[in-house]
């Protein structure tokens, strides 16, 4: 499962959370560690660059946060990030530098790398979105299986047990997800891949490709 390895999905220079991934091979291994990492990192942030607005919530002075947004801790909102009207950040969230969290978008237990955009009516839970990843309007990560069983990552005939009940999607750098798409539990999308609008994705999608529908994935030219 080479596509799924951290080194093949993410540029760790594009996140304040690079240390979170140390010692891990696959990105979902860090999901249970996000909360504790934020608490540790937050206490070290520069007071000249970040305000601790309440217990366990740090917001960069250069970030823009709408007065109608809700941010629950622990959370870090990075430099020049934008949190728009009625965004709902439930906690355990790292929002990268220059990232956009849009109107009515909900985040929970996530790492958004720098320049990520989840700008319109998105739900992103138990997920990691790489540098410049973008989710179109209304696209979501589904993070719990309907049968409530533990999530398994599938790539062709290969299967990998994650041991996690909650696992949304791992999006590599510069992934584009079309409007209205559902990324089912255990979805992993390689860097620079495009997902067609209204897709239902539930497996590993290779990088540098175009996902048209299940069974129809073509390499970018």
N, C-alpha and C positions, 0 to 999 in steps of 0.2 A: 504494500500500500504506500508506494513512494509519493503519490500525489498528496496524501494526507499528512505528510510530515511537516512539522513547523518550518523547517529550513526551505521547503519547496513551496510554501504558501505565503510567507510573510517576510517583509523587510523589517527586522526588529529595530532598525534605526528610526523607524517612523512611529514610535510609541513611547510614552513615558513609562510604560509597563514592561519594558524589555526584560527586566530581572525576573518578572513573574514566570517567564518561560524557561528559565535556566534549569537544566536537569530533566526537562520534559522532551519527549520525542514527538508526541501528537498533541495538538492544541487543546483537545477536550480534557486532557489531564489536568489543566490548570483551572477549570471551571469551579471546583470546590474551594479553590484557594484565593479567589478574587477578593472576597470580603476582608480577610486577614491582611492581604497585601495592601489594600487601600489604606487600612488603619496604620500600617507600618510606614508606607510611603508618605501619606498625608502629613505625618508629624515632622517630616524632613523638608517639606516644601518651603521655598523662600517666602518669608512674610512680605518682602518687597514686591513679589509677583503674584501671590495668592492671598485671598482672604479666607479665614475659617469662619464661615457665616453662621454655623451652628455646630453642634457636636457631630464630628465625623463627616463634615461636608466642607470641601475646599473648592473655591471657585477662583479662577484666574482673574485678576483685575481687568485684563483686556477682553474677557469674555462678555457676551451680551446675553442676559437672561430676562425673558419677558416676566412682568410682574404676575401674570396668571399661570406661570409654569410651577409645577410642584417637583421639588427635589428632596428625596429621602436618602438618608445616609446608610452606610458609608458611600461616599461618591466624590469623584474628582472631576471637575469641569476644566478642560485645558485652555491654554492661551488662544485668544481670538475665536473660540468656539461660539456658536450661536444656539441658544435654547429658546425656541419660539413659543408662541401663544398656546397655552393649555397642554404643553408637553408634560408627561407623567414619568418621572424617573423614580422608580420604586426602591432603588438602593442597589448596592454592589455594582456600581457602574463607573467605568472610566471613559470619559468622553475626550477624545484626542484633540490636539491643536487644530484649529480651523474646521472642526467638524460641525455639522448642522443636525440638530434634533428638532424636527418640525412640529407643526401644529397637531395636537392630539396623538403624537407618537408616544409609545410606551416602551420604556427600557427596564430590564431587570436582569441582574447578574451577567453583565456584558463588558467586553472591552471593545471600544471603537478606536481604531488606529487614527492617526492624523488624517484630516481631510475627508473622513467618511461622511456620507450624506444619507440620512434617513428622514427626509424632509416632509412627507405627507402621509399621515394616517398609517404609520407602520407599527407593528409590534415586533420587538426584538428581545428575545429572552434566552438566557443560557447559551449565548452565542459569542463568536469573535469575528469581527469584521475588519479586514485588512485595509491598508493604506488606499485611500481614494475609492473604496468600495461604495457603491450607490444602490439603494433600493428604491425602485419606482413607487409611485403612489399606490397605497393600499396593499403592497406586498408585505408578507409577514413570515416570521419563523414560528413554526409549530413545534413546541418543545416537549410535549408529552404524548406518548403513543395512546391510541384510543383504548387499547387493552391494558394500559398501565404497566406493561412489561419493560424490562431494561432495554435501552437503545443499543442496536447493533449497527455498525457501519458496514455497508456493502459496496464492494467494487467488483463487478463481474461475478465470478464464482468465489471470490474471497469474502470472508466475513470476519469482523473484529468485534469482540465483546467490549463494551465500554464500562460496564458496571454502573452506568448512570441511568436514573429514571428520567431526569430532565436534561435534555440536550437538544438545542435548536439547530443552528447551522454554523459551519465554519466557512467563511468567505475569504478567499485569498485576495491579494492586492489587486485593485482596479477591476473588480468584478462588477458587472452591470446586471441588475435583476429587473426584469420588465414589470410593468404595472400589474397589480392584481395577482401576482404569483404567490404560491404557498411553498415554502421550503420545509418539508416534513422532517420529523426528528431523525438526526443522524446524517443530514445532508452535508456534503463537503464539496465546495466548488473551487477549482484551481484558479490561479491568477489569470487576469485579463480575459475571462470568459464572459460571454453574454447569455443571459437566460431570456427566452422569448416571453412576452407578456402572457398572462393567464396560464402559466405553467404550473404543474404540480411536480415537484422534484423530491426524490427520496433516495438518492444514491450518491456516489462519488462521480463528479463531472470533471473531466480533465481540463487542465489549463489551456489557454489560447484556443478555445473552441466556441461554438455556437450551439446552445441547447434549444432545439426546436420542439421536441417532445420526447417522451421516453422511447428509447430505441433509435432516435434520430438526432445524433450529435455529430456535427461536422467540424473539422479543423479550420481555423481561420486562415485565410489566404493572405 
